[in-house]
């Protein structure tokens, strides 16, 4: 797997002028589509986890009802099933209680925001897609920690193997230039909608430039594309942009956000606040994108470049900035280590782990033992001493000696000023203490 491989980008770029993919396609419960599962994970499961699992989750099941598995919702509790299938889906009890339509109103403390109610309603009417592996916890009895971990391995989105989705049949062969168009048509056709009008060449090249390198094309580049009547004219534009050094600058910024990249250390009191060579990590990320560095190598280098075979090329050592370019929390090593655990697990595993610093994670399969295992690894890793920003000067250089004399004079003036202010403050406190 590569970082934004050219063949995938080319397909997306060729579809720029066609339209946007509508959200949450219809899916059956037996064969949920990746889009319907994504809709569930993005808009429904977070609501269930934050508002329902406290009373109807793995640890507690009021009225015998459990809402963290589809089979449990179909089985229901003392009040019967809360989810129905097929033509009866619209009559599902869960829609009644969250809509405050009946005597039973859930959540009991306050009605859900309307957008969350709408999302759950759409999910039910779409077939209530649920990840296949969640059948492991389809029981109304609290599961053990090992079972919860096993279930999470089978269902958590970040643990699943990436597989290319199968493109649906094209509703209009003439419009379906790429598989992306087929997905768009699959959503538009049932709604009676047509794709957006085909973009003109001036608009198309601007979209490509802004999307791939973040810069607008020049007038000459627009005119050249408008005058190129060859069938692969747009392909040539895309290849040119993918080969541009600006491509890595544009797309590398997304990973730098994941890596919480900064040139400064945050609040560190009177220490130097700037990282001396943070730009080397930034340049490493940009170079990795431009060179299509394999994704697994990209991750390994950021975790352990110093332990990998480098064949005399030490440029990959800059990748370790992923771990070290974080806040310094006024030198609190425990907070620094926590930040490093957090950036690795959230950035590379799509999993929040920091909660387990104080307790077993409530929702994700992470124990305090897991957290402190990682803590031990990071605390026993030695961070190299930070290099000076400039080379050490020649102590025999007359200019340097003049600099030292002037520096010592300024340092003495500063210390004298601090002493003077301290005396003034103490004297003021003594003279006015009776007023307080």
C-alpha positions as CSV (number, residue, x, y, z in Angstrom):
1,X,0.0,0.0,0.0
2,X,1.3,3.4,-0.9
3,X,0.6,6.9,0.2
4,X,-2.1,8.1,-2.2
5,X,-1.0,5.8,-5.0
6,X,-1.1,7.4,-8.5
7,X,-3.7,5.0,-9.9
8,X,-6.3,5.7,-7.2
9,X,-5.7,9.5,-7.5
10,X,-6.0,9.3,-11.2
11,X,-9.4,7.7,-11.0
12,X,-10.6,10.3,-8.5
13,X,-9.3,13.1,-10.6
14,X,-11.0,11.9,-13.7
15,X,-14.3,12.2,-11.9
16,X,-13.9,15.8,-10.8
17,X,-16.3,17.1,-13.3
18,X,-19.1,14.6,-12.7
19,X,-20.5,15.3,-9.2
20,X,-20.4,14.2,-5.5
21,X,-21.2,10.8,-4.0
22,X,-24.4,11.0,-1.9
23,X,-24.3,9.7,1.6
24,X,-25.5,6.5,3.1
25,X,-26.8,4.2,0.3
26,X,-29.6,1.8,0.9
27,X,-28.4,-1.6,2.1
28,X,-30.0,-4.8,3.2
29,X,-29.2,-6.2,6.7
30,X,-27.8,-9.4,5.1
31,X,-25.4,-7.7,2.7
32,X,-24.6,-4.2,4.1
33,X,-22.5,-2.0,1.8
34,X,-19.3,-0.4,3.0
35,X,-21.1,3.0,2.8
36,X,-23.9,1.8,5.0
37,X,-21.5,0.4,7.6
38,X,-19.6,3.7,7.5
39,X,-22.8,5.6,8.0
40,X,-23.5,3.4,11.1
41,X,-20.0,3.8,12.5
42,X,-20.0,7.6,11.9
43,X,-23.5,8.7,12.8
44,X,-25.2,5.9,14.8
45,X,-22.8,3.9,17.0
46,X,-21.3,7.0,18.6
47,X,-24.8,8.1,19.7
48,X,-25.6,4.6,21.1
49,X,-22.3,4.5,22.9
50,X,-22.6,7.9,24.5
51,X,-26.3,7.9,25.3
52,X,-27.5,4.3,25.6
53,X,-24.7,1.9,26.6
54,X,-24.6,3.2,30.2
55,X,-27.9,1.5,30.9
56,X,-28.1,-0.9,27.9
57,X,-24.5,-2.0,27.2
58,X,-22.1,-4.8,28.1
59,X,-21.9,-3.9,31.8
60,X,-25.6,-3.2,32.5
61,X,-28.9,-4.1,30.9
62,X,-31.9,-2.4,32.3
63,X,-35.2,-4.2,31.5
64,X,-33.0,-6.9,30.0
65,X,-32.2,-4.8,26.9
66,X,-28.9,-4.5,25.3
67,X,-28.1,-2.1,22.5
68,X,-24.5,-2.9,21.5
69,X,-25.3,-5.7,19.1
70,X,-27.9,-6.0,16.3
71,X,-29.1,-9.4,17.4
72,X,-29.7,-8.1,20.9
73,X,-31.8,-5.3,19.5
74,X,-33.9,-7.7,17.5
75,X,-34.3,-9.9,20.6
76,X,-35.2,-7.0,22.7
77,X,-35.9,-7.0,26.5
78,X,-38.9,-7.0,28.7
79,X,-40.7,-4.6,26.3
80,X,-40.0,-6.8,23.3
81,X,-37.8,-6.1,20.2
82,X,-36.7,-2.6,19.7
83,X,-35.7,-3.2,16.0
84,X,-37.7,-4.7,13.2
85,X,-36.7,-5.9,9.8
86,X,-38.1,-5.5,6.3
87,X,-41.4,-3.8,5.7
88,X,-41.9,-3.4,9.5
89,X,-38.6,-1.4,10.0
90,X,-40.5,1.9,10.2
91,X,-42.4,0.6,13.2
92,X,-39.3,-0.2,15.2
93,X,-39.7,0.6,18.9
94,X,-36.4,2.4,19.0
95,X,-37.8,5.1,16.7
96,X,-40.8,5.6,19.0
97,X,-38.8,6.0,22.2
98,X,-36.2,8.3,20.8
99,X,-38.9,10.4,19.1
100,X,-40.7,10.8,22.5
101,X,-43.9,9.5,20.7
102,X,-45.0,7.1,23.4
103,X,-45.1,6.9,27.2
104,X,-41.5,5.5,27.2
105,X,-39.1,8.3,26.3
106,X,-35.4,7.6,25.8
107,X,-32.8,8.9,26.8
108,X,-34.8,9.8,29.9
109,X,-32.8,12.8,30.8
110,X,-33.2,14.7,27.5
111,X,-34.4,14.1,24.0
112,X,-31.7,13.5,21.4
113,X,-30.9,16.4,19.0
114,X,-33.0,16.2,15.9
115,X,-30.0,15.4,13.6
116,X,-29.2,12.3,15.7
117,X,-32.8,11.2,15.6
118,X,-32.8,11.6,11.9
119,X,-29.6,9.6,11.6
120,X,-30.9,6.7,13.6
121,X,-34.2,6.8,11.6
122,X,-32.3,6.7,8.3
123,X,-30.1,3.9,9.6
124,X,-33.2,1.8,10.6
125,X,-35.0,2.4,7.3
126,X,-31.8,1.5,5.4
127,X,-31.8,-1.9,6.9
128,X,-29.9,-1.2,10.2
129,X,-26.5,-2.3,8.8
130,X,-24.2,-3.7,11.5
131,X,-20.7,-5.1,11.2
132,X,-20.8,-8.9,10.8
133,X,-18.3,-9.5,13.7
134,X,-20.6,-7.9,16.3
135,X,-22.6,-11.1,16.4
136,X,-19.9,-12.3,18.8
137,X,-21.4,-10.1,21.5
138,X,-25.1,-10.7,20.5
139,X,-26.1,-11.6,24.0
140,X,-28.0,-9.8,26.9
141,X,-25.4,-10.9,29.4
142,X,-22.3,-8.9,30.3
143,X,-19.3,-10.3,28.5
144,X,-15.8,-10.8,29.9
145,X,-13.0,-8.5,29.1
146,X,-11.5,-11.1,26.8
147,X,-14.7,-11.4,24.8
148,X,-15.0,-7.6,24.5
149,X,-11.5,-7.5,23.1
150,X,-12.2,-10.3,20.7
151,X,-15.4,-8.6,19.5
152,X,-13.6,-5.3,19.0
153,X,-10.9,-7.0,16.9
154,X,-13.7,-8.3,14.6
155,X,-15.7,-5.0,14.5
156,X,-13.6,-1.9,15.1
157,X,-13.1,-0.1,11.8
158,X,-9.4,0.5,12.2
159,X,-8.7,-3.2,12.7
160,X,-10.3,-4.3,9.4
161,X,-8.4,-5.2,6.3
162,X,-8.7,-2.6,3.6
163,X,-10.5,-4.2,0.6
164,X,-11.6,-2.4,-2.6
165,X,-15.4,-2.2,-2.8
166,X,-17.1,-3.8,-5.8
167,X,-18.5,-1.1,-8.1
168,X,-22.3,-1.3,-8.7
169,X,-23.6,-1.7,-12.3
170,X,-23.6,1.5,-14.3
171,X,-27.0,3.0,-14.8
172,X,-25.7,5.0,-17.7
173,X,-22.7,3.6,-19.5
174,X,-22.1,6.8,-21.4
175,X,-21.7,8.8,-18.1
176,X,-19.7,6.1,-16.3
177,X,-16.1,6.9,-17.3
178,X,-14.7,5.5,-14.1
179,X,-15.9,3.2,-11.2
180,X,-16.3,6.3,-9.1
181,X,-19.1,7.4,-11.5
182,X,-20.8,4.0,-11.0
183,X,-21.0,4.6,-7.2
184,X,-22.4,8.1,-7.8
185,X,-25.0,6.8,-10.2
186,X,-26.0,4.1,-7.7
187,X,-27.0,6.8,-5.2
188,X,-28.5,9.4,-7.6
189,X,-30.7,7.0,-9.7
190,X,-33.0,5.8,-6.9
191,X,-33.6,9.4,-5.9
192,X,-34.4,10.4,-9.4
193,X,-31.4,12.8,-9.6
194,X,-29.1,13.4,-12.5
195,X,-25.3,14.0,-12.3
196,X,-24.1,17.6,-12.3
197,X,-23.4,19.0,-15.8
198,X,-20.0,18.1,-17.2
199,X,-17.4,20.7,-16.2
200,X,-15.8,22.8,-18.9
201,X,-12.1,22.4,-19.4
202,X,-11.1,25.6,-17.6
203,X,-13.1,24.5,-14.5
204,X,-11.7,21.0,-14.7
205,X,-8.0,21.9,-14.7
206,X,-8.6,24.4,-11.9
207,X,-10.2,21.6,-9.8
208,X,-7.3,19.3,-10.5
209,X,-4.6,21.8,-9.6
210,X,-6.3,23.0,-6.4
211,X,-7.0,19.5,-5.3
212,X,-3.7,17.9,-6.0
213,X,-1.2,20.7,-5.3
214,X,-3.2,23.4,-3.7
215,X,-2.3,26.0,-6.3
216,X,-4.2,27.4,-9.2
217,X,-2.9,26.8,-12.8
218,X,-1.3,29.6,-14.7
219,X,-3.1,31.3,-17.6
220,X,-0.7,29.5,-20.0
221,X,-1.4,26.1,-18.4
222,X,-5.2,26.7,-18.7
223,X,-4.8,27.7,-22.4
224,X,-2.6,24.8,-23.2
225,X,-5.1,22.3,-21.7
226,X,-8.0,24.0,-23.5
227,X,-6.1,23.7,-26.8
228,X,-5.1,20.1,-26.3
229,X,-7.6,17.9,-28.1
230,X,-5.8,14.6,-27.5
231,X,-7.9,11.9,-25.7
232,X,-5.4,11.7,-22.9
233,X,-5.1,15.5,-22.3
234,X,-6.5,15.3,-18.8
235,X,-4.4,12.2,-18.0
236,X,-1.3,14.2,-18.9
237,X,-2.4,17.0,-16.5
238,X,-2.8,14.6,-13.7
239,X,0.6,12.9,-14.3
240,X,2.2,16.3,-14.3
241,X,0.6,17.3,-11.0
242,X,1.5,13.9,-9.3
243,X,5.1,14.5,-10.4
244,X,5.2,18.0,-8.9
245,X,7.0,18.6,-5.7
246,X,4.0,20.7,-4.6
247,X,2.0,17.4,-4.5
248,X,3.9,16.2,-1.4
249,X,3.6,19.7,0.2
250,X,-0.1,19.7,-0.3
251,X,-1.0,16.2,0.9
252,X,1.8,15.8,3.5
253,X,0.1,18.6,5.5
254,X,-2.7,16.1,6.3
255,X,-0.3,13.7,8.0
256,X,1.5,16.6,9.7
257,X,-1.8,17.4,11.4
258,X,-2.1,13.7,12.5
259,X,1.5,14.0,13.9
260,X,0.6,17.2,15.8
261,X,3.6,18.8,14.0
262,X,4.8,22.1,15.4
263,X,8.0,24.2,15.4
264,X,7.6,25.0,19.1
265,X,7.3,22.9,22.3
266,X,4.4,24.7,23.9
267,X,4.7,26.2,27.4
268,X,8.1,25.3,28.8
269,X,8.7,28.2,31.2
270,X,12.1,29.7,30.6
271,X,13.6,27.0,28.4
272,X,14.1,27.4,24.6
273,X,10.6,27.0,23.1
274,X,11.7,26.2,19.5
275,X,12.6,22.8,18.3
276,X,16.0,23.1,16.7
277,X,15.4,20.9,13.6
278,X,11.6,20.3,13.4
279,X,11.7,21.2,9.7
280,X,13.6,18.0,9.0
281,X,10.5,15.9,10.0
282,X,8.3,18.1,7.8
283,X,10.6,17.7,4.9
284,X,10.7,13.9,5.5
285,X,6.9,13.7,5.3
286,X,6.8,15.8,2.1
287,X,9.5,13.6,0.5
288,X,7.7,10.4,1.5
289,X,4.6,11.5,-0.3
290,X,6.5,12.7,-3.4
291,X,8.5,9.4,-3.6
292,X,5.4,7.2,-3.0
293,X,7.1,5.6,0.0
294,X,5.3,2.4,0.9
295,X,2.9,3.0,3.7
296,X,4.2,0.3,6.0
297,X,7.7,1.6,5.6
298,X,6.4,5.1,6.3
299,X,4.9,4.0,9.6
300,X,7.9,1.8,10.6
301,X,10.4,4.6,10.1
302,X,8.4,7.0,12.3
303,X,8.4,4.4,15.1
304,X,11.9,2.9,14.8
305,X,14.0,4.4,12.0
306,X,17.1,4.1,14.3
307,X,16.6,0.3,14.5
308,X,16.0,-0.3,10.7
309,X,18.6,-1.0,8.1
310,X,19.6,2.3,6.5
311,X,22.5,1.3,4.2
312,X,24.5,4.4,5.1
313,X,21.5,6.8,4.4
314,X,20.5,8.4,7.6
315,X,17.9,10.8,6.2
316,X,15.1,8.5,7.5
317,X,16.1,9.3,11.1
318,X,14.2,12.5,10.7
319,X,11.0,10.3,10.7
320,X,11.4,9.9,14.5
321,X,10.1,13.5,14.8
322,X,6.7,11.8,14.8
323,X,7.3,10.8,18.4
324,X,9.5,13.7,19.7
325,X,7.8,16.7,18.2
326,X,5.1,17.0,20.8
327,X,4.4,19.4,23.7
328,X,6.8,19.3,26.6
329,X,4.3,20.1,29.4
330,X,6.8,22.1,31.4
331,X,9.1,19.1,31.5
332,X,6.5,16.7,33.0
333,X,7.8,13.4,31.7
334,X,4.6,11.5,32.4
335,X,2.5,13.9,30.3
336,X,5.2,13.8,27.6
337,X,5.0,10.0,27.5
338,X,1.2,10.1,27.5
339,X,1.3,12.4,24.5
340,X,3.5,10.1,22.6
341,X,1.3,7.1,23.4
342,X,-1.7,9.1,22.2
343,X,-0.2,10.2,18.9
344,X,0.9,6.7,18.0
345,X,-2.3,4.9,18.9
346,X,-4.7,7.5,17.5
347,X,-2.6,8.4,14.5
348,X,-1.7,4.9,13.5
349,X,-4.4,2.6,14.9
350,X,-7.5,4.8,14.9
351,X,-7.9,4.0,18.6
352,X,-8.1,6.2,21.7
353,X,-5.8,4.8,24.5
354,X,-5.1,7.8,26.8
355,X,-8.2,7.1,28.9
356,X,-6.5,3.9,30.1
357,X,-4.0,6.0,31.9
358,X,-6.4,6.1,34.8
359,X,-8.8,3.2,34.2
360,X,-9.8,0.4,31.8
361,X,-11.1,2.0,28.7
362,X,-14.9,2.2,28.8
363,X,-15.6,1.6,25.0
364,X,-12.4,0.6,23.3
365,X,-10.6,-2.7,24.0
366,X,-7.8,-1.2,26.0
367,X,-6.8,-2.0,29.6
368,X,-4.6,0.0,32.0
369,X,-2.2,-2.9,31.6
370,X,-2.0,-2.2,27.9
371,X,-1.4,1.4,28.5
372,X,1.4,1.0,31.0
373,X,3.0,-1.6,28.7
374,X,3.3,1.1,26.1
375,X,4.4,3.5,28.8
376,X,7.2,1.3,29.8
377,X,8.4,1.1,26.2
378,X,8.4,4.9,25.7
379,X,9.9,5.7,29.1
380,X,12.8,3.2,28.5
381,X,13.5,4.7,25.1
382,X,16.3,7.3,25.1
383,X,15.7,10.6,23.2
384,X,18.9,11.9,21.7
385,X,20.3,15.2,22.9
386,X,19.0,18.2,21.0
387,X,21.7,19.6,18.7
388,X,22.5,23.3,18.9
389,X,20.9,25.5,16.3
390,X,24.4,26.8,15.2
391,X,27.8,25.3,15.1
392,X,30.0,25.9,18.2
393,X,32.2,28.9,17.6
394,X,36.0,29.0,17.7
395,X,36.9,30.0,21.3
396,X,40.0,31.8,20.0
397,X,38.1,34.0,17.6
398,X,38.5,37.6,18.7
399,X,35.0,38.4,17.5
400,X,33.6,35.6,19.7
401,X,35.6,36.9,22.7
402,X,34.1,40.4,22.2
403,X,30.6,38.8,22.0
404,X,31.2,36.9,25.3
405,X,32.3,40.2,27.1
406,X,29.2,42.0,25.8
407,X,27.0,39.0,26.7
408,X,28.4,38.8,30.3
409,X,27.7,42.6,30.7
410,X,24.1,42.1,29.7
411,X,23.7,39.1,31.9
412,X,25.1,41.1,34.9
413,X,22.6,44.0,34.1
414,X,19.7,41.5,34.0
415,X,20.6,39.9,37.3
416,X,21.1,43.4,38.9
417,X,17.6,44.4,37.6
418,X,16.0,41.2,38.9
419,X,17.6,41.8,42.4
420,X,16.4,45.4,42.4
421,X,12.8,44.5,41.5
422,X,12.8,41.7,44.1
423,X,13.9,44.2,46.8
424,X,11.2,46.6,45.7
425,X,8.5,44.0,45.8
426,X,9.5,42.6,49.2
427,X,9.7,46.2,50.7
428,X,6.3,47.0,49.3
429,X,4.9,43.8,50.8
430,X,6.3,44.5,54.3
431,X,5.1,48.2,54.2
432,X,1.6,47.3,53.2
433,X,0.9,44.0,54.9
434,X,-1.1,45.7,57.7
435,X,-3.6,46.9,55.0
436,X,-4.5,43.3,54.2
